[in-house]
Every structure is written in C-alpha cells, then in structure tokens.
Amino acid sequence: MHPRLAEDLNSLPELLDAARKLAGEALAGLSERAAAVPPGPAVPAPLPLEGAGGRGALEAFTQRWEPGFAGSAGPRYLGFVTGGATPASLAGDWLTATYDQNPASGMDSSAQDLERETVGWLAELFGLGADHSGAFVTGATMSTVTGLAIAREWLGERAGVRVSDEGNAALGPVTVLSGSPHSSILKALSFLGMGRSALRTVPVLPGREAVDVAKLAEALEALDGPAIVVANAGTVNTVDFDDLRAIAALKQRFDFWLHVDAAFGGFAALSPGYAALVEGLDQADSVVVDLHKWLNVPYDSAVQFTRRRDLQLRVFSNNAAYLGEIGATPDFLHLTPENSRRLRALPAWFSLVAYGRDGHREIVERCVALARDLGTRIDASPHWRLLAPVRLNVVCFAPAAGGDVDALVQAIAEDGTTFLTPTWYDGRPALRAAFSNWRTTAADVERVFGVLERVVG
Ligand SMILES: *Cc1c(COP(=O)(O)O)cnc(C)c1O
C-alpha cells in the first residue's frame, strides 16, 4: 500500500474528525457566510505527483477553495430555486459515501429496497397512486430525459415501431406541446435526438404562464397523430401551474402522453392550502420532482415517476449475462440512464424519517409565507414593482423606474447578504427571489428587503 494511503488508513478516525470539525465550523457560520462569492479568474494548480495525505488535502482545500464557496445552502440564497440540506439529510449523505453502496443491482445488498421504500414514500407525498413507479436520478433534467424517453417509446408503440431498437428515424418527427416549458425540456429533446424543434409552444392564459387549455385542445386537434404534452406544475418565474385536471381530461378526446414538470411545484401537494395547484398530477404518464430543491437534500437528487414501467424497461434495460434475468421487480440499472450510481435515496430517506410529512409541510408553508411577506414589502415600495402575484414561493419583480437589472443583480451579489438571479418576464428584465431553504426565517426577509432598498436607491 502506498505510504500516504497506509497513514490515512491508520488515522482514518482522526481524518474524519478533522473533516467533521471543518464541516461543523462551516455550518455554524453558514447563516453569515456571503450568499454569493463571485469568482475571479482561476489558475489551476499542477497535478499533485507526491500525495499530501488526507490531512494535507483538507488543508489545501481549506486554503485554496473553501473561501470561494458560496453560502448557497444558507437562508438568504434566493437565486435559481435552491434548497439547502436538512440536518438529517446531511447525515444521510455522509453515510451514503461511507457505505458506498451501488444500488444498480440487488444481488448483494438491501440498498435497492431502501430506495424502493423511499420512492414509495415520495409517491405518497406527492399524491401519486399505485400505478406510478419511480426511481432516483440526479436532477429534474435527468428526470425529464427519462420521462421523455419513455414518452418517445410510447409514441413508437402507437406507430407500431420500437424506437428503442430502431431509433428515432423509424418514428419520424415528434410533436411536443407546452405552454411555458423549462429550458431543460429543450435540452432533453436535443439529447434524445427528437430535436429542439419538436417543441411547439402553446399560448398561455392572459397575464399568466399557465397554458390556455382551449388553445392546447386546438393544437392537439390540428395534429394527425399522437403527441407529447409537457405540463408545467410550477414555472420558475412566477410559479404558475397548468390546469392538470383539465389537461388530463383532454385525453378522452386526444391521444397524447402527459409529462408533468413538477420540479419544485410538486411540493404544493404537501400543504392542504396549496394542494389544489397540483390536483390531477396522478393522471400524468411521467412526473418530474426535484429533491435537491424543496425537499432540502444535498445535490444531486431527483425522482422520476411513470405509469409505463414496461416501456421504461424497453428503453433503459441493460441486459448482460452477468446481471441475470430482469424479474418482476427490475433492478434500478434497467430503469434510468445510469448503471452504477450512489445510493442517493439515503439522504431523502433520512429526512423523511427525521421530519416526516409534517416537518416537510412546515418547510413548504414557511417558504410560501416568507415569499408572500417579501412580495408584500416589494409591492408597497415605491422603488420596486411586483410583476406577478406571489402564487407560491417565488417573488418576481423589477425596479419601478426601469434601469439595469444585471447591475442590480451584481450589486446584490457583491453585497453578499443575499443572492438573486435575473430573468426576463412579461417583456422586461426582472429579478426573482425563490424561497426553498429550510433555514430561512422572517428576519432573513427583513434583511433581504433592506438590501433591495439599498441597492436600488
Ligand atoms: C430546476 C428545474 C428544472 C431543472 O432541474 P435540475 O435539477 O437543475 O436538473 C426543471 N424544471 C423546473 C421547473 C425547475 O425548476
């Protein structure tokens, strides 16, 4: 054994204690850490030839990289839609790496059954019934890739071809209809070879991001074959929701696959006050929910659900003599793009066991209340204009007098109290503040609003 490895093996508990100490300090300071640390130019170091040992690596990391890390897991990072990590999920994540299970195959460990248990809990949490099965993937984008790949196989079934065997060419051009699709839908279409131009956007309701269902029906009517409909359950700008029940009802008249992007909006199902927003989710053929956003587990974690596991298997099955037969309960490597992968269910399992449905409902409801609080303050300020009602956990707004939104975003990032990302909404540049972190409190909203008033003045 290499001497550095042997040393580290002999002092493994001390190394882990040192890492735990650093983590403890980082977490203790997280609330006051700069939300964003805009990086300067980076100069890569040469490849280490002689190793420094684990303690040396910890030292080098602490000096060279740690100071440039953002407080993105902290309470006032409101950019994109960003969750933190609940205490239990963090412990679960550490243990994921510690045990280093590969849940791709169920021949050697109980890890797959833990993932199945967790997926079942999540299905229940989001109001999905027994017809939906699921698996963990790295994020909502890969969940969409998985869902749309199954959708494509379904289109093939309708056309009498097996796309998984014969390829996209055998199917020909595909039509995907959506009102306000997330950019990852286009990425998935490109990646899957269906092409970005397969997407046809359908008009939205006046002043909304939700699709006009009558216009969607017209678009379906005008087609001469089956299509894929991507419904959006929580748009990133204004958290608008398509009417899932009305869209699902169109299935009685038209032949389409219903894919629902509920990356963070799916969490509305946890609260009796907001669950109506995702009524009809259970009718979807494939469903996307991110877990590293509003479940507050560490990156990278999302779940995908579908009602057509048979088609999923056709797309993703990874047959090899040494892997054995695919039985009634397929191993996960036959269900998602990855073969080998980490047991990313474990952090979610920890958080669900630790806080339950009730604890996670509290996070959702608090985030919504805080977003509404900020929305009310912005609405009352002469310096800002609220661009849409705060429907759930995102505030979309712009400077009342116009002005350079990018410069404001930059000034906010440099201040470090909070971090917001820019967008384009209703024909004008805007800012978004997205609340999805379990740590955020009313005092944080107060501080965020103070910064906003300062930078705009
Ligand atoms: C974040 C998000 C995605 C992409 O999620 P990743 O986890 O970054 O892959 C897709 N759709 C919506 C609505 C999102 O909010």
The ligand as a MOL file (V3000), in Angstrom:
LIG
                    3D

  0  0  0     0  0            999 V3000
M  V30 BEGIN CTAB
M  V30 COUNTS 15 15 0 0 0
M  V30 BEGIN ATOM
M  V30 1 C -34.7940 23.3750 -11.5820 0
M  V30 2 C -35.8140 22.9890 -12.5950 0
M  V30 3 C -35.5150 22.0750 -13.6130 0
M  V30 4 C -34.1140 21.5170 -13.8080 0
M  V30 5 O -33.6820 20.9090 -12.6390 0
M  V30 6 P -32.2020 20.3760 -12.3930 0
M  V30 7 O -32.3160 19.7650 -11.0480 0
M  V30 8 O -31.3360 21.5910 -12.4280 0
M  V30 9 O -31.8710 19.4080 -13.4580 0
M  V30 10 C -36.5290 21.7090 -14.4640 0
M  V30 11 N -37.7630 22.2230 -14.3390 0
M  V30 12 C -38.0850 23.1400 -13.4000 0
M  V30 13 C -39.4710 23.6790 -13.3250 0
M  V30 14 C -37.1190 23.5390 -12.4800 0
M  V30 15 O -37.4250 24.4210 -11.5290 0
M  V30 END ATOM
M  V30 BEGIN BOND
M  V30 1 1 1 2
M  V30 2 1 2 3
M  V30 3 2 2 14
M  V30 4 1 3 4
M  V30 5 2 3 10
M  V30 6 1 4 5
M  V30 7 1 5 6
M  V30 8 2 6 7
M  V30 9 1 6 8
M  V30 10 1 6 9
M  V30 11 1 10 11
M  V30 12 2 11 12
M  V30 13 1 12 13
M  V30 14 1 12 14
M  V30 15 1 14 15
M  V30 END BOND
M  V30 END CTAB
M  END
